[in-house]
Amino acid sequence: MDKQRETASAPVLGRSRILGAAVRYAVPAALMGAGLGLWAYTDAWLTPAIERIQTGDSDPGELHIWVQEQRELAIVLAVVALVGAVLRRRAPVGIPALAVGVGLFAADCAVDAHGFSGWATTVVMLVVGAALVGVASASASAWFGRRRPDPLLTRRVAAAVAIGAALLAPTLGPNFEDIEDFGQLPAGLVPSGVVVMALLWCAALALACLARTTPLSARALAGYMAVPVVVLVGAGASVDGALPMLAAPLLALVVMSVIRGRGWVDRRGWVLLGVAAVVASVLYAFSSILLGEALGAPLMAAAGFEYPSDGVPIVPGALPIALGAGLVLAFLTVPQPTMPAQQEVPPAAE
């Protein structure tokens, strides 16, 4: 019975040959490298460039919120990719992910507070980040992976992180809404922010594939990936960057659909889920702003800056909400597998 339960709930992405191998090996490594690279670039180059800009009557602290949020989301991207890499080996991810997140954030604050910049700082940050990721990934298998967790738990963790990453993917969008008010900004600010959001969505899809019980075709994966990426890229070119933020629950709904596969709800169910996502989008946006305002001051202080009079960070407030929502929705998206009832054997004739 235990062996049947494990077979029914274990991820089988590896059976899709080339696509499975790419998702299991190349994609997590590439996303981790991209997350660390974007983090180091934003901290060592964009942040000093932002601080040198004369903003006139505008509050310069608001610009610092933007780059700090972008650095935080890049750290989230690296941690989400690490979760995917560790779950591939079905090893525990809680302690390694937490250690990497805290370590990268501490290094981020140290670089920002002391004003380090340039190529030397970039190289040091990449080395430190790669060392943290490497040690955490190795320890997950060597120290914590001696006892393999339940396959159902592995799928639920992948689903929770995937849904949380989908909710966080568009959180930089509102920063692009008022970007014209600050005049000439660094050329790489908007493109790098859009890339962080798009790659976080790709990381969410990779984890959603890991949480499936059947392989996902390359054509379906490309379709799931393309439409939201176009929306997120459009956020950087539009005058209303807040729209993708309001669409975050819809992205989470797409991730849930990828995990459950076709036919998990009928047309009426899709209508109800769509209405619920629209309502949830408003609650999610406002709660992220309120919580971000409470967390903004200590986070700015950790980076060596005073909290500005204008501007509210969204990423810090959205992070705990997205993780909490991901944990709750993971149990609904990955339910306990039902085993076929055993047929009763008639008693032997006396």
Helices and strands as residue ranges (DSSP letters): H 2-9, G 13-16, H 17-21, I 22-26, H 27-41, I 42-46, H 47-51, H 60-88, H 94-114, H 119-142, H 151-168, G 173-176, G 179-182, H 189-210, H 218-237, H 242-246, H 248-260, H 267-302, H 315-333
